[in-house]
Amino acid sequence: MPTTRTTSPALERAHLVWDLLIIVLVIANLALLLFDSLFLLPPLNAAFEAVAPGLHAAYDRHIHANFLTIDLMFVAVFLLDVLLGWAVAIAERHYHRWFFYPFVHWYDVLGCIPLGGFRLLRILRVISLLHRLQRMGLIDVRRWYLYSVVAKYYDILLEELTDRIAIRMLDNVQHELRAGDGLSTPVMERVVRPRKQALIREISQRLEAMAGDAYTHNRDDTLRYVRGLVGRTLAESPELKRLGRLPLGSQLARGLEASLSDLACHLVDEALEGLRSAEFSALVEHLAESGFDAWLRTDSHTEQITEQVLVDMLELLKEQIAVKGWQHKYE
């Protein structure tokens, strides 16, 4: 892991000048590799000879014939660059161990191998230098048109790859669900049942809070409804109708109605206030536990429903993942 050490401005500029020299050599070497590869193609070789016979002969005699020697000269400079960079990294303690440098800069080491496939790794040195210049603030590659094009298609490629991997994984999960022996029982036994008491406490607390909050915010409406219900019930009572026909019966009926309404409201108020009591909490927890045990019981029909719900949920996820977000982003 690289350590954070500051380098003096003069030494930083020396590193930069050396890196610029190396980048020029890398570009020249890659250009030579490309041109010499094209030179080996008979149609292009014949066309080059037809257009510029003198230049063709000079290149064939002085460069192509000595291509390996010239490439080895480039390799010597690149190898010197690796050794110098390794020495500087050791002197400045850039890494935790002295032997980390060739592993971190593996592309530089492999690029020094004078073989066709390894020569192409030399272009990574260009990318490394661009990153260094970007970090120093000397350039801003994010404003380059080439960077925007590469970033766009990299984003598209990455999204397409991740989407297909995710959809393939969800397909496999759906297949396992359909081909398995059932998922409800393992889920209940291995996931839900070990957390039974915690879930029961959470359910009972939520029920108590929901009932208490509902009554607190709707107390007046609840008591008004109870009074109306008592009034309508007593108004339809035949006994009270007969009582109303007696002398002073109407006053007695109204008093009885008011007393019963107050009693009913008092009972409701006391009952709902009791939602905060320990007895009600124990009752709710007992009911939640009973319902929880009933919910944990599974059968073949439950297994089938659970499996279908999970498969349908995964199908919805696949549809959502399949949406090509990059089309909307780059419209």
C-alpha positions in Angstrom: 0.0 0.0 0.0 1.5 3.4 -1.0 2.4 5.7 1.9 1.5 9.3 1.7 4.8 11.3 1.4 5.2 14.7 -0.1 7.9 15.3 -2.7 9.7 18.6 -3.2 8.6 20.7 -6.2 12.0 20.4 -7.8 12.0 16.7 -7.6 8.4 16.6 -8.7 9.4 18.6 -11.8 12.3 16.3 -12.5 10.0 13.3 -12.3 7.6 15.0 -14.7 10.3 15.9 -17.2 11.6 12.3 -17.2 8.0 11.0 -17.5 7.4 13.3 -20.5 10.6 12.0 -22.1 9.4 8.4 -21.6 6.0 9.2 -23.0 7.6 10.6 -26.1 9.7 7.4 -26.5 6.7 5.2 -25.8 4.6 7.0 -28.5 7.6 6.7 -31.0 8.0 3.1 -30.1 4.3 2.3 -30.5 4.2 4.2 -33.8 7.2 2.2 -35.0 5.6 -1.1 -33.9 2.4 -0.2 -35.8 4.2 0.9 -38.9 6.4 -2.1 -39.1 3.4 -4.4 -38.6 1.7 -2.8 -41.5 4.9 -3.0 -43.5 4.8 -6.7 -43.2 1.4 -6.8 -45.1 2.1 -7.5 -48.8 -0.6 -5.2 -50.2 0.5 -2.2 -48.0 4.1 -3.0 -48.6 3.6 -2.9 -52.4 1.6 0.3 -52.2 4.3 1.9 -50.0 7.0 0.9 -52.5 4.9 2.2 -55.4 4.3 5.6 -53.8 7.8 6.2 -52.3 10.3 3.7 -53.6 13.3 5.5 -52.2 11.8 5.8 -48.7 10.6 2.2 -48.9 14.1 1.0 -49.7 15.7 3.2 -46.9 13.2 2.0 -44.3 13.6 -1.7 -45.4 17.4 -1.4 -45.3 18.0 0.7 -42.2 14.9 0.2 -39.9 13.0 -3.0 -40.8 16.2 -5.0 -41.1 17.4 -3.8 -37.7 14.0 -3.6 -36.1 14.8 -5.9 -33.2 18.0 -4.0 -32.4 16.1 -0.7 -32.4 13.3 -2.1 -30.2 16.0 -3.4 -27.8 17.3 0.1 -27.6 13.8 1.3 -26.6 13.6 -1.6 -24.1 16.9 -0.6 -22.6 15.6 2.9 -21.9 12.3 1.5 -20.5 14.2 -0.9 -18.3 16.4 1.9 -17.0 13.2 3.8 -16.3 11.8 0.9 -14.3 15.0 0.6 -12.3 15.2 4.3 -11.6 11.6 4.4 -10.6 12.2 1.5 -8.3 15.2 3.2 -6.7 13.3 6.4 -6.2 10.4 4.5 -4.7 12.8 2.8 -2.2 14.6 6.1 -1.4 11.3 8.0 -0.9 9.6 5.1 0.8 6.6 5.3 -1.5 5.5 1.7 -0.6 5.4 -0.3 2.6 8.0 -2.8 1.3 10.8 -2.3 -1.1 9.8 -5.1 -3.4 6.2 -3.8 -4.0 7.2 -1.5 -6.9 7.4 -4.2 -9.7 4.0 -5.6 -8.6 2.4 -2.2 -8.5 3.9 -1.2 -11.9 3.6 -4.6 -13.5 2.7 -3.1 -16.8 6.0 -1.3 -17.0 7.9 -4.5 -16.2 6.0 -6.6 -18.7 6.3 -3.9 -21.3 10.1 -4.3 -21.2 9.8 -7.8 -22.6 10.6 -7.5 -26.4 7.7 -9.8 -27.6 4.7 -8.7 -29.6 2.0 -9.2 -27.0 4.0 -7.6 -24.2 5.0 -4.6 -26.3 1.4 -3.4 -26.4 1.5 -3.0 -22.6 3.7 0.0 -23.1 0.7 2.1 -23.9 -0.4 1.7 -20.3 2.5 3.9 -19.4 0.8 6.7 -21.3 -2.4 6.2 -19.2 -0.3 6.2 -16.1 1.3 9.5 -17.0 -2.0 11.1 -17.9 -3.3 10.1 -14.5 -0.3 11.7 -12.9 -0.7 14.9 -14.8 -4.4 14.9 -13.9 -3.6 14.5 -10.2 -1.1 17.3 -10.4 -3.7 19.6 -12.0 -1.7 20.2 -15.1 -4.4 18.8 -17.4 -8.1 18.0 -17.1 -8.8 15.0 -19.2 -12.5 15.2 -18.2 -12.8 18.1 -20.6 -11.4 16.2 -23.6 -13.8 15.0 -26.3 -12.1 11.6 -26.4 -12.6 11.2 -22.6 -16.3 12.0 -23.0 -16.7 9.4 -25.8 -14.7 6.7 -23.9 -16.6 7.5 -20.7 -20.0 7.3 -22.5 -19.4 3.9 -24.1 -17.7 2.5 -21.0 -20.8 3.5 -19.0 -23.0 1.8 -21.6 -20.8 -1.3 -21.7 -20.7 -1.5 -17.9 -24.4 -1.2 -17.5 -25.2 -3.8 -20.2 -22.7 -6.2 -18.6 -24.0 -5.7 -15.0 -27.6 -5.9 -16.2 -27.0 -9.2 -17.9 -25.1 -10.7 -15.0 -27.9 -9.6 -12.6 -30.7 -11.0 -14.8 -28.7 -14.3 -15.1 -28.3 -14.5 -11.4 -32.1 -13.8 -10.8 -32.9 -16.5 -13.4 -30.8 -19.0 -11.5 -32.5 -18.0 -8.2 -35.9 -18.5 -9.8 -34.9 -21.9 -11.2 -33.7 -22.9 -7.7 -37.0 -21.8 -6.2 -39.0 -23.8 -8.7 -36.8 -26.9 -8.5 -36.3 -26.8 -4.7 -38.2 -28.7 -2.1 -39.8 -25.7 -0.6 -38.7 -22.4 0.8 -41.3 -21.5 3.4 -40.3 -24.0 6.0 -36.5 -23.2 5.9 -37.4 -19.5 6.0 -39.7 -19.9 9.0 -37.3 -22.2 10.9 -34.0 -20.6 10.2 -34.9 -16.9 9.8 -38.2 -16.1 11.5 -38.4 -18.5 14.5 -35.0 -17.6 16.0 -36.3 -14.0 16.1 -39.7 -14.9 17.4 -39.6 -13.0 20.8 -38.1 -9.9 19.2 -40.7 -9.9 16.5 -43.5 -10.4 19.0 -42.3 -7.5 21.2 -42.1 -5.3 18.1 -45.6 -6.3 16.9 -47.2 -5.8 20.4 -45.4 -2.4 20.8 -46.7 -1.3 17.4 -50.2 -2.4 18.2 -50.2 -0.6 21.5 -48.7 2.6 20.0 -51.2 2.4 17.1 -54.2 1.9 19.4 -53.1 4.5 21.9 -52.3 7.2 19.2 -55.5 6.5 17.4 -57.6 7.0 20.5 -55.6 10.1 21.6 -56.2 11.8 18.3 -59.8 10.7 17.9 -61.1 10.7 21.6 -63.8 13.4 21.1 -65.1 11.7 17.9 -65.1 8.3 19.6 -67.1 9.6 22.6 -69.5 11.5 20.4 -70.1 8.3 18.4 -70.7 6.3 21.7 -73.2 8.9 22.9 -75.0 8.8 19.6 -75.1 5.0 19.6 -76.5 4.9 23.1 -79.1 7.6 22.2 -80.3 5.7 19.1 -80.5 2.4 20.9 -82.5 3.9 23.8 -84.8 5.8 21.3 -85.7 2.5 19.7 -86.3 0.8 23.1 -90.1 -0.1 23.7 -89.6 0.2 27.4 -88.4 3.8 27.2 -91.2 4.6 24.8 -93.8 3.3 27.4 -91.9 5.2 30.1 -92.2 8.4 28.1 -96.0 8.2 28.1 -96.1 8.3 31.9 -96.3 11.6 33.8 -92.8 13.1 34.1 -91.7 10.1 32.0 -90.0 12.1 29.3 -87.8 13.9 31.9 -87.0 10.5 33.5 -86.2 9.0 30.0 -83.9 11.9 29.2 -82.1 11.6 32.5 -81.7 7.8 32.1 -80.4 8.4 28.5 -77.9 10.9 29.8 -76.8 8.6 32.6 -76.3 5.6 30.3 -74.5 7.7 27.8 -72.1 9.0 30.5 -71.6 5.5 31.8 -70.9 4.1 28.3 -68.5 6.9 27.5 -66.8 6.4 30.9 -66.4 2.7 30.2 -65.0 3.3 26.7 -62.6 6.0 28.0 -61.4 3.7 30.8 -61.0 0.8 28.5 -59.0 2.7 25.9 -56.9 4.4 28.6 -56.1 0.9 29.8 -54.2 0.4 26.5 -51.2 1.8 28.3 -51.4 -0.6 31.2 -49.2 -3.6 31.8 -52.2 -5.9 31.7 -53.1 -4.8 28.2 -49.5 -5.1 27.1 -49.4 -8.7 28.4 -52.7 -9.4 26.6 -51.5 -8.0 23.3 -48.2 -9.9 23.6 -50.1 -13.1 24.3 -52.4 -12.5 21.3 -49.4 -11.7 19.1 -47.6 -14.9 20.2 -50.7 -17.0 19.4 -51.1 -15.4 16.0 -47.4 -15.7 15.4 -47.5 -19.5 16.1 -50.4 -19.8 13.7 -48.5 -17.8 11.1 -45.5 -20.1 11.4 -47.4 -23.2 10.5 -46.9 -24.0 6.9 -48.3 -26.6 4.4 -48.0 -27.4 0.8 -50.4 -24.6 -0.2 -48.3 -22.1 1.8 -45.1 -23.3 0.2 -46.7 -22.8 -3.3 -47.9 -19.3 -2.5 -44.6 -18.3 -1.0 -42.7 -19.7 -3.9 -44.9 -17.9 -6.4 -44.6 -14.6 -4.6 -40.9 -14.8 -4.6 -40.7 -15.8 -8.2 -43.0 -12.9 -9.2 -40.9 -10.4 -7.2 -37.8 -11.6 -8.9 -39.5 -11.2 -12.2 -40.4 -7.6 -11.4 -36.7 -7.0 -10.5 -35.6 -8.5 -13.8 -38.0 -6.2 -15.7 -36.7 -3.2 -13.8 -33.1 -4.2 -14.4 -33.7 -4.8 -18.1 -34.7 -1.1 -18.6 -31.8 0.5 -20.5 -31.1 3.5 -18.4 -28.3 4.7 -20.7 -30.8 5.3 -23.5 -32.5 7.9 -21.3 -29.2 9.3 -20.1 -27.7 9.9 -23.5 -30.8 10.8 -25.5 
